[in-house]
Amino acid sequence: YHFTEVVPYIRNRSGQGMCPMEKSSLHKTPEEFYKAVSK
């Protein structure tokens, strides 16, 4: 992948906050996040 811009976080659809998926991954290991979203 190639990126042209680095941003602090991905925004939600309204542009007013953090993407729900990204927000739910905060403070989780990849394994914890995978378990949370694969239910």
Secondary structure, DSSP 8 states (H G I E B T S, - for coil): ---S---SS-B-TTSSSB-HHHHHHTT--HHHHHHHH--
